[in-house]
Amino acid sequence: MNTFDRVADLPLTVESVSRDRRESDTSSGFLRKTTIFSLAGDGDVGRGEDVTYDAEDHDALADAPEDVFGIDGTYDSFADFSAALDDVDLFPTKEPEREPSRHYRRWALESAGLDLALRQNGTDLATAVGRERDPVRFVVSTRLGDPPSADRVEMLLERDPNCEFKLDPTSEWDDALVASLADHDCVRILDLKGKYEGTDVDQAPDPELYERVVSGFPDAVIEDPAFTDETRPLFDGHETRVSWDYPITGVESVEELPFEPAWLNIKPSRFGTVQSLFDTIDYADERGMTLYGGGQFELGVGRDHIQLLASVFYPDGPNDVAPSGYNLPDPPADLAVSPLTPGDDPSGLDF
């Protein structure tokens, strides 16, 4: 039995839908806004978080009626609930600023529905899919400022000498910075962001940068390179270090990669539906790919969900699921350190 089949038949009842907006400054220098969806029914509440990046999309939904999606009702199965969302206009007040946001909002409602279905049936995700919740290893994802320096990394290492990192190299990284970071032996993933277009974090394919990080961090995973005639040869013999994130939205997207990957970054909201997410995890497991979770500056329950999924499916990966406090410009000194321990007596999508 595949993983989705283990939750597909759970019935659920949605009596009401409500929304709650969140916002916070981030270490990356932007004001993060998200929307929490709460689906209530039969005395239980399931929640999901819309991680759409554009504040305009959250603002546009804020004044819409709570029942704007029209998803109240009794569903014979979670699969039926998911199928019903196929016909819902998820952006009823305006078109999204970016097309991927359709998946982000769909995931918010799907995860809220799954959370509610599990709770109404007296179970939790790990039990439903026949797995355990294990302690979660995490890395801290951070940018290094402008001009870039190792200051933030060193500050966090002073607090926790065992802290591990996922960093976003830019063309401003020089040999001295790479050497300084490499000396700490704490960098596990380098995200080249070569697939991003039209965002504040775009990084054009830079052969000098690619060569600098591939050779400077010989044991690190290299995420989302952009392959050109100049950059592709730099990865000859290093293919097993390459991971993919931005392009991964389902099994078909994995099959379309330049070569079968050894690593994948799993960001649930990129998949839109629970079935697409679970089918991709099954596909990767069958082929021996190493998975790790990814975060998107979640401000609420979405962070719990990505930690739970890591706990259930890929607890030992270099998971970019650190507690949200690590994303603050000035993170508090008492943050939890890796690994994160699951809570007691879970229900629904509780971590």
Residue pairs with C-beta under 8 A, 6 or more apart in sequence:
2 278
2 279
2 282
3 129
3 278
3 279
3 281
3 282
4 274
4 275
4 278
4 279
6 128
6 129
6 130
7 78
7 114
7 117
7 118
7 125
7 128
7 129
7 274
7 278
8 77
8 78
8 79
8 275
9 77
9 78
9 79
10 77
10 78
10 114
10 117
10 118
10 120
10 121
10 128
11 74
11 75
11 76
11 77
11 78
11 117
11 120
11 121
12 41
12 46
12 74
12 75
12 78
12 81
12 113
12 116
12 117
12 120
12 121
13 41
13 42
13 73
13 74
13 75
13 120
14 39
14 40
14 41
14 71
14 72
14 73
14 74
14 75
14 81
14 113
14 116
15 40
15 41
15 42
15 72
16 39
16 40
16 41
16 66
16 67
16 72
17 37
17 38
17 39
17 40
17 66
17 67
17 69
17 71
17 72
18 37
18 38
18 40
18 66
19 35
19 36
19 37
19 38
19 61
19 62
19 66
20 35
20 36
20 38
20 300
21 33
21 34
21 35
21 36
21 58
21 62
22 32
22 33
22 34
22 35
22 36
22 299
22 300
23 31
23 32
23 33
23 34
23 299
24 31
24 32
24 299
24 324
24 327
24 328
25 31
25 32
25 328
25 329
26 32
26 297
26 327
26 328
26 329
27 142
27 143
27 152
27 326
27 327
27 328
27 329
27 331
28 142
28 143
28 201
28 297
28 327
30 200
31 55
32 297
32 299
32 327
33 55
33 58
33 59
34 49
34 50
34 51
34 52
34 58
34 297
34 298
34 299
34 300
34 302
35 49
35 50
35 52
35 58
35 61
35 108
36 47
36 48
36 49
36 50
36 108
36 300
36 301
37 47
37 48
37 49
37 50
37 108
37 109
37 112
38 45
38 46
38 47
38 112
39 45
39 46
39 47
39 48
39 71
39 109
39 112
39 113
39 115
39 116
40 46
40 116
41 116
41 120
42 120
44 116
44 119
44 120
44 348
45 116
45 119
46 111
46 112
46 113
46 114
46 115
46 116
46 117
46 118
46 119
46 348
46 349
47 111
47 112
47 115
47 300
47 301
47 349
48 107
48 108
48 109
48 110
48 111
48 112
48 113
48 115
48 301
48 302
48 305
49 108
49 111
49 298
49 299
49 300
49 301
49 302
49 303
49 305
50 58
50 104
50 105
50 107
50 108
51 104
51 107
51 108
51 269
51 296
51 297
51 298
51 302
52 58
52 96
52 101
52 104
52 105
53 98
53 101
53 104
53 199
53 296
54 96
54 97
54 98
54 101
56 94
56 97
57 91
57 94
57 96
57 97
57 101
60 91
60 93
60 94
61 68
61 91
61 92
61 93
63 93
64 92
64 93
68 92
68 93
69 88
69 89
69 90
69 92
69 109
70 88
71 81
71 84
71 85
71 88
71 109
73 84
75 81
75 84
78 113
78 114
78 117
78 274
79 275
81 113
81 117
82 110
82 113
82 273
82 274
82 275
85 106
85 109
85 110
85 113
85 273
88 109
90 102
90 105
90 106
90 109
91 101
91 102
91 105
96 102
96 105
98 198
100 270
102 272
103 249
103 269
103 270
103 271
103 272
104 269
104 270
104 296
106 272
106 273
107 268
107 269
107 270
107 271
107 272
107 273
108 269
108 302
110 272
110 273
110 274
111 268
111 274
111 302
111 305
111 349
114 125
114 274
114 348
114 349
115 305
115 348
115 349
116 348
118 124
118 125
118 128
118 347
118 348
118 349
119 347
119 348
122 347
123 347
124 346
124 347
124 348
124 349
124 350
125 308
125 309
125 312
125 346
125 348
125 349
126 132
126 133
126 308
126 311
126 312
126 346
129 312
131 312
131 313
132 312
133 308
133 311
133 312
133 342
133 346
133 351
134 311
134 312
134 315
134 316
134 342
135 311
135 315
135 339
135 340
135 341
135 342
136 307
136 310
136 311
136 315
136 319
136 321
136 338
136 339
136 340
136 342
137 164
137 315
137 316
137 317
137 318
137 319
137 338
137 339
138 164
138 307
138 310
138 318
138 319
138 320
138 321
138 322
138 338
138 339
138 340
139 164
139 165
139 166
139 188
139 189
139 318
139 319
139 320
139 322
139 338
140 156
140 163
140 164
140 165
140 166
140 322
140 326
141 165
141 166
141 167
141 168
141 191
141 295
141 320
141 322
141 326
141 327
142 152
142 153
142 156
142 165
142 166
142 167
142 326
143 167
143 168
143 201
144 150
144 151
144 152
144 153
144 167
144 168
144 173
144 177
145 151
145 152
146 172
147 172
148 170
148 172
148 173
148 177
149 177
150 177
150 180
150 181
150 184
153 165
153 167
153 181
153 184
153 186
154 184
156 163
156 165
156 326
156 331
157 163
157 184
157 186
159 333
159 335
160 337
162 337
162 338
163 186
163 337
163 338
164 186
164 187
164 188
164 318
164 338
165 186
165 187
165 188
165 189
166 187
166 188
166 189
166 190
166 191
166 223
166 318
166 320
167 181
167 187
167 189
167 190
167 191
168 190
168 191
168 192
168 193
168 201
168 203
169 190
169 191
169 192
169 203
169 209
169 212
169 213
170 203
170 209
171 203
171 204
171 206
171 208
171 209
173 209
173 212
173 213
175 212
175 216
178 212
178 213
178 216
178 217
179 216
181 187
181 216
181 217
182 216
182 217
187 217
187 220
188 220
188 221
188 318
189 220
189 221
189 222
189 223
189 243
189 292
189 318
189 320
190 213
190 217
190 220
190 221
190 222
190 223
191 223
191 224
191 245
192 203
192 205
192 209
192 210
192 213
192 222
192 223
192 224
192 225
192 226
193 201
193 202
193 203
193 224
193 246
194 203
194 204
194 205
194 224
194 225
194 226
194 227
195 224
195 226
195 245
195 246
195 247
196 202
196 203
196 224
196 246
203 209
204 226
205 225
205 226
205 227
205 228
205 230
205 231
206 231
207 228
207 230
207 231
207 234
210 225
210 231
210 234
211 234
213 220
213 222
214 222
214 234
214 235
214 238
214 241
220 241
221 241
221 242
221 243
221 263
221 318
222 235
222 238
222 241
222 242
222 243
223 242
223 243
223 244
223 245
223 263
223 265
224 243
224 244
224 245
224 246
224 247
225 231
225 235
225 242
227 235
227 258
235 241
235 242
239 259
239 262
240 262
241 262
241 263
242 261
242 262
242 263
243 261
243 262
243 263
243 264
243 265
243 292
244 254
244 257
244 261
244 263
244 264
244 265
245 264
245 265
245 267
245 294
246 270
247 253
247 256
247 257
248 254
248 264
248 265
248 266
248 267
248 270
248 280
249 270
249 271
249 272
249 276
250 271
250 276
250 279
250 280
251 276
251 279
251 280
251 283
254 261
254 264
254 280
254 283
254 284
260 287
260 289
261 289
262 289
262 290
263 289
263 290
263 291
263 292
264 280
264 284
264 289
264 290
264 291
264 292
265 291
265 292
265 293
265 294
265 320
266 277
266 280
266 281
266 291
266 292
266 293
266 294
266 309
266 313
266 314
267 293
267 294
267 295
267 296
267 306
268 277
268 305
268 306
268 309
269 296
269 302
271 277
271 280
281 291
281 313
284 291
285 291
290 314
290 317
291 313
291 314
291 317
292 310
292 314
292 317
292 318
292 319
292 320
293 306
293 307
293 309
293 310
293 314
293 317
293 319
293 320
293 321
294 306
294 319
294 320
294 321
295 303
295 306
295 320
295 321
295 322
296 302
297 324
297 327
298 305
298 306
298 324
299 324
301 349
303 321
303 323
303 324
304 349
304 350
304 351
305 349
305 351
306 321
307 319
307 321
307 340
307 351
308 342
308 349
308 350
308 351
310 317
310 319
310 321
311 340
311 342
311 351
315 339
321 340
322 335
322 338
323 335
323 336
323 340
325 331
325 332
325 335
326 335
340 351
342 351
343 350
343 351
